[in-house]
Amino acid sequence: MIKYSEFVLDNGLKVIHYHDSKTPLAILNVLYNVGSRDEDPNHTGLAHLFEHLMFSGSANIPEFDTPLQKAGGTNNAFTNTDITNYYQTVPAENIETAFWLESDRMLSLSFKQEALDVQKGVVVQEFRQRYLNQPYGDFWLKLRPLIYKNHPYQWATIGKDVSHVEKTNLNDIKSFFKKFYNPSNAIMCVAGNITLERTKELCSKWFSPIPAGNTNPNVYPKENEQKAAVIETVYEDVPQDMIAIAFKSVSRTDKRYYAADLLSDILGRAESSRLFDNLVRKQNIFNSISAYVSGEAGEGSFIIQGRTNPGVTPEKASDAIWEQIEALKQEGNLSDNELQKVNNKAETAYQFGMLQVLNVAMALCLSKNIGDIEIINNEPKFIRSVTVNDVRDFAMNFLTKERSVTLNYLSRERK
């Protein structure tokens, strides 16, 4: 059981405190309620670009990393479709350095053209190297628009096109900062070897003076019901053909999410999974295959993805996957014992994850942001409560051909 305390500053900053006296460290984790889903469809990639800009200096601190390193600390950040998250880890006695640094960049970035040009260059290079010039790098750039037609999950966090990042100017940055980077749109967790009293004292000193702003309403276009299968074939410079079959799923707060997650484990989490055992080991159709859920706060997706062996047609590969899906739907085909195995692995992974203070801090912020902080404590119960019928019902209702999106990502040599 994760025990925590919560309070809210007058400017709207939501603060969570988690005390762990066994560690010499303290964590400052700040989650901003903004991700790639909050971007203009004609100007994407800003949330990810902003993650980089937040390390380029702020109003009173010209350079972020040096003071933190002198305090013995480390830091990092990540952006996804839903949020942008920043974290600092320092020796507990130096936690005020983290408060000073984090509060100053929440107050105001430096907004220098030079910093923007540098970080745009970094992100553009990342876009080209990781997504455009790497085998399978643009997989999500191609798959997401097939799954989502209305919702902004239709583009990847890096953005739709590299030109969107290239055209970003200082006015764009200032507007984005004012809209999303403020206390009212943030959740902060202070975790580790620091008391609640000290946390309140430092929050009052460093964050209370920052003016409040607007909260992201998180209102997005709804997806229409998909009534026919979508199949897309592309040819790229890749060494092996890859097949992906995807389905729109449920939100992270939907109780059916846990049935979906465990179903993905049964189908394709490891070498003991059904897809690997049958389609890699026994039938030799694929050389690798997996199934997973995307885990977005909103209507996420369920993906099956594999690379085929030479000579295997996309039709044969797709049919083989569908055989495994349909077999699982049959009554009596899934046993309590098989479900219990993946259930145990999921709960064990959760318990091990919660041994790390940083993981606890991030999980508390994430749970709070999606509307139920107690998810962090209820997740094992939710996992254990999933039944064979829950898994079969999810498969029967969501993993259907009319709801499917198939991407045949083939080697140019086949063309």
BELBEL-V554463 format. One line per field, one symbol per residue. ss: DSSP state (h for helix, s for strand, l for the rest). A space follows every 50 residues. Layout:
BEGIN
ss=???
END
This chain:
BEGIN
ss=llllsssslllllsssssslllllsssssssslllhhhlsllsllhhhhh hhhllllslllllhhhhhhhlllssssssllllsssssssshhhhhhhhh hhhhhhhlslllhhhhhhhhhhhhhhhhhhhhllllllhhhhhhhhhlll lhhhlllllllhhhhhlllhhhhhhhhhhhllhhhssssssslllhhhhh hhhhhhlllllllllllllllllllllllssssssslllllsssssssll lllllhhhhhhhhhhhhhlllllhhhhhhhhhlllsssssssslllllll sssssssslllllhhhhhhhhhhhhhhhhllllllhhhhhhhhhhhhhhh hhhlllhhhhhhhhhhhhhlllllhhhhhhhhhhhllhhhhhhhhhhhll hhhsssssssshhhl
END
